[in-house]
Amino acid sequence: MTTTAQWVSGARPRTLPAAIAPVLAGTGAAVAEGGAVAWRAVVAAVVALALQVGVNYANDYSDGIRGTDDERVGPFRLVGSRAASPGAVRAAAFAAFGVACVAGLVLVVATGAWWLLAVGAVSVAAAWGYTGTSHPYGYAGLGELAVFVFFGLVAVTGTAYVQTESLPWLAVGAAVGVGALACTLLVANNLRDIPSDAVSGKRTLAVRLGDARTRLLYAGLLALAALVPLALAPARPGALLALLALPLAAAPVRVVRSGARGRDLIPVLAGTGRLQLAYGALLGLGLAL
């Protein structure tokens, strides 16, 4: 019988900052526009977290039934380890998507913006389609692009929109930095898995670029995130607060640059997650000041 601890581990808690950071940044942009609504921000966080957990379980299920997770060096997987049945993990993914849909519907009713239903439907489809279809785009090297769009652009601007019922340009700018950092988490994960993914036919962007260029991509995305507060500073000097999060990048970058492989890259995921959360919180605070 699958334990609660195993279900929590299977939800991949280290990836959850990718869901919280855009909500914090988007709420900061909403405050800057004078339209922040606390309860809507909380519901937006529920949507983001449920989607993140849903895509994690969906990935666990899809990779598990394909055998991609049979020889993993990364964190615990429910299906690959045989701790839970594929059907149970798939049901958990759909349950998480259901929570996201219900919370999203609350925001649609509150704003009256029924077109958001289409955004939500596309978001859920993208979450499942990452690895859950016969032709998963995550296996074609498009995972980072999807993460940038949905956990960067859509999540940040969507959070701001449901509170202000407008699209603040500050939210668009913040979304670029948050999206870049969301991508670094996936890049680090896929860098670790290059050997096993290449053997199993999972052609992630990391597999396509190769080890050396994937490490450069990780550093380049961090640099992009650092440039965003500088670009926003002329209009909103408080955005520079986000730069205070950058020292948290030192340890992950050092590990990536050292050429570490396999299990030695696992700490990069935790370090990148802490950086994402701090960056989103400080950028949101800076925009709000």
C-alpha positions in Angstrom: 0.0 0.0 0.0 1.3 3.4 -1.0 2.1 5.6 2.0 1.3 9.2 2.5 5.0 10.1 2.5 5.4 8.3 -0.9 2.5 10.3 -2.4 4.0 13.5 -1.1 7.4 12.6 -2.6 5.8 11.6 -5.9 4.3 15.1 -6.1 7.9 16.4 -6.2 7.7 19.2 -3.6 11.0 20.7 -4.9 9.2 21.8 -8.0 6.4 23.6 -6.2 8.3 27.0 -6.1 7.7 27.1 -9.8 4.0 27.4 -9.1 4.2 29.9 -6.2 6.8 32.3 -7.6 4.6 33.5 -10.5 1.7 34.1 -8.2 3.9 36.3 -5.9 5.3 38.2 -8.9 1.9 38.7 -10.5 0.3 39.8 -7.2 3.1 42.4 -6.9 2.2 43.7 -10.3 -1.4 43.9 -9.3 -0.5 45.9 -6.2 1.5 48.3 -8.4 -1.7 48.8 -10.4 -3.8 49.4 -7.3 -6.0 46.4 -7.9 -4.8 43.6 -5.7 -7.4 41.3 -4.3 -6.0 38.9 -1.7 -8.6 36.1 -2.0 -8.2 36.0 -5.7 -4.4 35.7 -5.3 -4.9 32.8 -3.0 -7.2 31.0 -5.4 -4.7 31.7 -8.2 -2.1 30.0 -6.1 -4.4 27.0 -5.7 -4.7 26.8 -9.5 -1.0 27.0 -10.0 -0.1 24.4 -7.3 -2.7 22.0 -8.4 -1.5 22.2 -12.0 2.1 21.6 -10.9 1.2 18.6 -8.8 -1.0 17.3 -11.6 1.7 17.6 -14.2 4.2 15.9 -11.8 1.9 12.9 -11.3 1.1 12.8 -15.0 4.8 12.7 -15.8 5.3 10.0 -13.2 2.5 7.9 -14.8 3.5 8.4 -18.4 7.2 7.9 -17.9 6.5 4.9 -15.7 4.4 3.0 -18.2 6.9 3.7 -20.9 9.8 2.4 -18.8 11.6 5.7 -18.9 11.9 5.7 -15.1 13.2 2.1 -14.7 16.8 3.2 -14.3 16.5 6.6 -12.6 19.1 8.4 -10.6 16.8 11.2 -9.6 14.1 11.6 -7.0 11.5 9.0 -6.1 8.9 7.9 -8.7 5.7 6.1 -7.8 5.1 4.0 -10.9 8.8 3.4 -11.7 9.5 2.2 -8.2 6.3 0.0 -8.2 5.1 1.8 -5.1 1.8 2.7 -6.7 -0.1 1.3 -9.6 -0.2 3.3 -12.9 -4.0 3.7 -12.6 -3.8 5.2 -9.1 -1.1 7.7 -10.2 -3.1 8.7 -13.3 -6.2 9.2 -11.0 -4.2 11.4 -8.7 -3.1 13.5 -11.7 -6.7 13.9 -12.9 -7.8 14.8 -9.3 -5.2 17.5 -9.2 -6.3 18.8 -12.6 -9.9 18.8 -11.3 -8.9 21.0 -8.3 -7.2 23.4 -10.7 -10.3 23.5 -12.9 -12.7 24.2 -9.9 -10.5 26.9 -8.5 -10.1 28.4 -12.0 -13.8 28.4 -12.5 -14.2 30.5 -9.3 -11.9 33.1 -10.8 -13.8 33.0 -14.1 -17.1 33.7 -12.3 -15.5 36.4 -10.2 -14.0 38.3 -13.1 -16.7 37.5 -15.7 -13.9 36.8 -18.2 -15.3 33.6 -19.7 -12.4 33.5 -22.2 -10.3 32.4 -19.3 -12.0 29.0 -19.6 -10.1 28.5 -22.9 -6.8 29.5 -21.2 -7.5 27.0 -18.4 -8.4 24.2 -20.9 -5.2 24.8 -22.8 -3.1 24.8 -19.6 -4.5 21.5 -18.5 -4.1 20.0 -22.0 -0.5 21.2 -22.0 0.1 19.7 -18.5 -1.1 16.3 -19.7 0.5 16.5 -23.1 4.0 17.0 -21.7 4.4 13.3 -21.5 0.8 11.9 -21.5 0.0 11.5 -25.2 1.1 9.2 -27.9 3.4 12.0 -29.1 4.4 13.9 -26.0 6.0 17.2 -26.6 8.3 16.8 -23.6 10.0 14.0 -25.6 10.5 16.3 -28.5 12.5 19.0 -26.7 9.6 21.5 -26.2 9.3 21.1 -22.5 11.3 24.3 -21.6 9.2 26.4 -24.1 6.0 25.1 -22.5 7.3 25.9 -19.0 8.2 29.4 -20.0 4.8 30.0 -21.5 2.6 28.4 -18.8 4.6 28.9 -15.6 6.0 32.2 -16.7 3.8 34.3 -19.1 0.4 32.7 -18.4 0.9 32.3 -14.6 2.2 35.8 -13.9 0.0 37.7 -16.2 -3.0 35.6 -15.3 -2.5 36.2 -11.6 -2.3 39.9 -12.2 -5.3 39.9 -14.6 -7.7 38.1 -12.2 -7.0 40.7 -9.6 -6.9 43.9 -11.7 -9.1 42.7 -14.7 -6.4 44.3 -16.9 -3.0 43.3 -18.2 -0.3 45.4 -16.5 2.9 45.7 -18.5 4.8 45.2 -15.3 3.3 41.7 -15.1 4.5 40.9 -18.6 8.0 42.0 -17.8 8.0 40.1 -14.5 6.7 37.0 -16.4 9.9 36.9 -18.5 12.2 36.6 -15.4 9.9 34.2 -13.6 9.5 32.1 -16.7 13.3 31.9 -17.2 13.8 30.6 -13.7 11.0 28.1 -14.1 12.9 26.8 -17.1 16.1 26.4 -15.2 14.5 23.8 -12.9 13.5 21.7 -15.9 16.9 22.2 -17.5 18.7 21.0 -14.4 16.4 18.0 -14.2 16.9 17.1 -17.8 20.7 17.7 -17.6 20.8 15.0 -14.9 18.7 12.6 -17.0 20.6 13.0 -20.3 22.1 9.4 -20.2 18.9 7.6 -19.3 16.7 9.8 -21.6 18.9 9.3 -24.6 18.8 5.5 -24.2 15.0 5.5 -23.7 14.4 7.7 -26.7 13.3 10.8 -24.7 14.7 13.6 -26.9 14.5 16.4 -24.4 16.2 19.7 -25.2 19.1 18.7 -23.0 19.6 15.5 -25.0 19.4 17.5 -28.2 21.9 20.2 -27.0 24.2 17.8 -25.3 25.8 18.1 -21.9 28.1 21.1 -22.4 25.5 23.4 -24.1 22.8 22.4 -21.6 25.0 23.7 -18.8 25.5 27.0 -20.7 21.7 27.2 -21.2 21.2 26.9 -17.4 23.6 29.8 -16.8 22.0 31.8 -19.7 18.5 31.5 -18.2 19.8 32.7 -14.8 21.4 35.7 -16.6 18.1 36.5 -18.3 16.3 36.5 -15.0 18.9 38.8 -13.5 18.4 41.3 -16.4 14.6 41.6 -15.9 14.8 43.7 -12.6 17.3 46.0 -14.3 14.9 46.5 -17.2 12.0 47.2 -14.9 13.9 49.5 -12.5 13.5 52.7 -14.4 9.8 52.6 -14.0 9.7 50.6 -10.7 13.0 50.9 -8.8 11.8 48.4 -6.2 12.2 45.7 -8.8 15.9 45.7 -8.0 15.0 43.9 -4.8 14.9 40.7 -6.8 18.6 40.9 -7.3 19.0 40.1 -3.6 17.9 36.5 -4.5 20.8 36.0 -6.9 23.4 34.9 -4.3 21.2 31.7 -4.0 22.3 30.9 -7.5 25.9 30.6 -6.5 25.8 27.0 -5.2 23.7 25.5 -8.1 25.8 27.3 -10.7 29.0 26.0 -9.0 27.7 22.4 -9.2 26.5 22.8 -12.8 29.8 24.3 -13.9 31.8 21.7 -12.1 30.6 19.1 -14.6 28.7 17.1 -11.9 26.5 14.3 -13.2 23.8 11.9 -12.1 22.9 12.1 -8.4 25.5 14.9 -7.8 23.1 17.2 -9.7 20.1 16.5 -7.4 21.1 19.4 -5.0 20.8 21.7 -8.0 17.0 21.1 -8.1 16.6 22.1 -4.4 18.9 25.2 -4.8 17.1 26.3 -8.0 13.8 25.9 -6.3 14.9 28.2 -3.4 16.2 30.7 -5.9 12.8 30.7 -7.8 10.8 31.3 -4.6 13.0 34.1 -3.3 13.1 35.8 -6.7 9.4 35.7 -7.1 8.8 36.9 -3.6 11.3 39.8 -3.8 10.3 40.8 -7.3 6.6 40.9 -6.3 7.5 42.9 -3.2 9.7 45.3 -5.2 6.9 45.9 -7.7 4.4 46.5 -4.9 6.5 49.0 -3.0 
